[in-house]
Amino acid sequence: MSYNVLIVDDSPSMRKIIRRVINLSGFDATTCLEAGDGVEALSVLDSSAVDLVLTDINMPNMNGEELVARLAADPKRSTIPVLVISTDRSEERIRKLIMLGACGYITKPFVPETLGAALSQIVHGGQA
Amino acid sequence: MIPHAFEVELQNAVTDVLESMCFLSLLDQDAAATAAETPSVARRLDFRGSFSGSFGLRAPLETASIFAGNLLGQDHEELTEQEIGDSVGEIANMICGSFLCRLETKQPFDLTTPVVDATSEAGEGSMQRFTKDFVVEGGLLHTWLRIG
């Protein structure tokens, strides 16, 4: 089975890097859609079928925390798993994102194996 | 003089980021003996949390293009200056985040978006300033840190 992935990050370079690492990880992503912030992400979700969201935290307009909370509170979108990718690996931040509704959290830098394992775990119903 | 704990954790952060994201290793060579090259690419960002301050890095253009090419999975000779600069900014972001997490595991921190570093590295006011150079496959990486 292959999946449609939405990558949300305000840095075009980081979106490109994440897309590349997904490819290297062997995870079967049919399409990698992109958004520059939470507002754009919601717009993409309105118009496209997305199986999994990967989001950064610090972004303009709508940050990753708000995006996670908005998706969790929306009955139509609450089943879409969200994986947070951030440089911040503090216990407080991770706990907060998981409480808001994120399925997993991985920190930059990361190797393809780490991202691939997290994605596989999440699409099979687990947490990463 | 950079405190030993900072030096160790900065080196660990640089090693982690360059090896995992750029597939490059630090070389056990004296940075001072490595000739400086110009022009260079420099990016800086500010951080706020248990520690607050700024972090920056600078690399010769050729070295920076190798970092960017490996990071993006593209031929480094085909990259634009914008792509190279953005990639160096992402590397700065990841090194800074990795470094801060090694010093403080419980409290979150915020990082600003990396910007072109056209400033001097002189300390501002009461801020302490440290510098550390690394020899990497492909060239020299100069880093600096200011903590208030």
Chai-1 contact restraints between the chains, C-beta under 6 A:
chainA,res_idxA,chainB,res_idxB,connection_type,confidence,min_distance_angstrom,max_distance_angstrom,comment,restraint_id
A,S13,B,D86,contact,1.0,0.0,6.0,A-B,restraint_1
A,S13,B,S87,contact,1.0,0.0,6.0,A-B,restraint_2
A,S13,B,E90,contact,1.0,0.0,6.0,A-B,restraint_3
A,M14,B,E90,contact,1.0,0.0,6.0,A-B,restraint_4
A,K16,B,L72,contact,1.0,0.0,6.0,A-B,restraint_5
A,I17,B,L71,contact,1.0,0.0,6.0,A-B,restraint_6
A,R20,B,G73,contact,1.0,0.0,6.0,A-B,restraint_7
A,T87,B,M94,contact,1.0,0.0,6.0,A-B,restraint_8
A,T87,B,G97,contact,1.0,0.0,6.0,A-B,restraint_9
A,D88,B,P108,contact,1.0,0.0,6.0,A-B,restraint_10
A,D88,B,F109,contact,1.0,0.0,6.0,A-B,restraint_11
A,R89,B,C101,contact,1.0,0.0,6.0,A-B,restraint_12
A,S90,B,K106,contact,1.0,0.0,6.0,A-B,restraint_13
A,S90,B,Q107,contact,1.0,0.0,6.0,A-B,restraint_14
A,S90,B,P108,contact,1.0,0.0,6.0,A-B,restraint_15
A,E91,B,K106,contact,1.0,0.0,6.0,A-B,restraint_16
A,E92,B,P108,contact,1.0,0.0,6.0,A-B,restraint_17
A,R93,B,P108,contact,1.0,0.0,6.0,A-B,restraint_18
A,K108,B,M94,contact,1.0,0.0,6.0,A-B,restraint_19
A,P109,B,D16,contact,1.0,0.0,6.0,A-B,restraint_20
A,P109,B,V17,contact,1.0,0.0,6.0,A-B,restraint_21
A,P109,B,S20,contact,1.0,0.0,6.0,A-B,restraint_22
A,P109,B,M21,contact,1.0,0.0,6.0,A-B,restraint_23
A,P109,B,M94,contact,1.0,0.0,6.0,A-B,restraint_24
A,V111,B,S20,contact,1.0,0.0,6.0,A-B,restraint_25
